[in-house]
Amino acid sequence: MSDTVRELAVDLGERSYPILIGQGLLGSRDLSEYVQGSQVLIVTNEAVAPLYLDRAKSCFPGKSVDTVILPDGEKYKDWQTLNLIFDHLLQNRHSRKTTLVALGGGVVGDMTGFAAACYQRGVLFIQIPTTLLSQVDSSVGGKTGINHPLGKNMVGAFHQPEMVLIDTDTLSSLPPREVAAGLAEVIKYGLIREIEFLDWLEANVDRLVALDSPAIAEAILRSCACKAEVVAKDEREGGLRAILNLGHTFGHAIETFAGYGNWLHGEAVGTGMIMAADLSAREGMISREQFDRAATLIKRAGLPELPPQGMTPDDFRNLMAVDKKNVDGRLRLVLLADLGKAIVTEDAAAENLAATLAGFCRCD
C-alpha cells in the first residue's frame, strides 16, 4: 500500500463530503465514522464480490454488515434488480439509520444510491467505486437512478454520499475495454473545462491506457477535482452542471439503441463527444483542426469513432428527444465553444445537426 492518500472535498455546506484517493485503501481504511447506526448493507455484483467484498467488509469493524450481490451488467439496471436491494433491507430489518455501501462500478453505484434515496425516505450511503469510469465520474455528485426501456437514467434522484473511497489498486482487474470507457470521462473534463488538463492528457494518454500508477492517480485526482468544483456550484444541474454531459445526449441514444450493456457507457460517450465536436465545428464554434485534436485523443484512448452499424439519423432524433436536458420539447446539447470550454445550447442549426448525424451513421 502506498502511504500517499490524496483527499478532496465536495463542498455542499452541511452535506459536504470527502473523496479519498490512494493505493491499498480498501480493507485498510476504517470507514465506521461515516456510518450513523450499527447496520451496513454492502451492495455489489457477481464480478466484483469475489475480488473485493471481504476487504470491503473489513472497513466497518464493530458494525453488523450484510451483503447483497446483484447480477453484473447494465441490462440489470432496472426496477426488478433494484427491488433485490429493498427486499434484502426489509427482510433483514434495516432501520432508517442503516448505511448502504456501493462496491462496484457505475451501475452498482447508481442503483445503491437510488435505493438509499428511497428506502424509508432516505438513508446514508458510501461510494467505493472499482472501475475507472465510476472513480472519475459516477461516484461523485449524487446522481443516482435506473434505466427505462425508453431512455437511460430516466428514473432517479439526487442523493449525495457520505464519502467516496477510491482505491486505485482495483483498476488492475479491469480489461482494456473498461479502461478505455473510463478514459472517455477523463478526457471529457479536459474538453469542457480544463485546457491544461487536455494538454496533459495528450502527453500522457498512452501511460493511462497502460494503467501507469502515477499517471492514473493524477488523472483521477484532476477529474474528481473538476467534477467536485462543478457540483459545488450547481448540485442539481440547474445550469453549469449540464456541461458534464458533453457527448452524453448522443451517447445515451447509442446505448439505448444498442441495448443496455452492449456498448459500455464510456464507449458511447466517447463516440458522442466526437459527434458533439463535429457539430461544434459545423456551428463555427471550433475549427476543424480543434475537432481533429479532440477526435484524435478520444481514438488514442481506444474508443470507437462511429455509432453502431444500422443506427439511422431518425433513430438518433427519436432517442435524443427524451434526453433529460430537453426543455419544453427543445433539444438542448452540450457543445464546445472552444477546447476547454463547453456550453449548453438549444440553438444548433437543424441542418448542421442533420449533417453530423448523416456523416456518422453507417446505414448501408
Protein Blocks (a to p, Z undefined) as FASTA:
>chain_A
ZZbdcdddddehjmgccddddehkgopaccklmpmblbdcddddfklmmmmmmmmmmmmg
hiacddddddedjklmcfklmmmmmmmmmmnopafkbccddeddfklmmmmmmmmmmngo
iaadddddfbfklmmmmmgooiacdddfkbghkbccddddfbdcddfklmmmpcfklmmm
mmmmmmmmmmmmmmmlmmmmmmmmmmmmnopaklmmmmmmmmmmmmmmmmmmomnopmmm
mmmmgoklmmmmmmmmnoghjacfklmmmmmmmmmmmmmmmnomacfklmmmmmmmmmmn
opafbdcehiafklmmmmmmmpfkbgghiacddddfbghiacddfkbcfklmmmmmmmmp
ccZZ
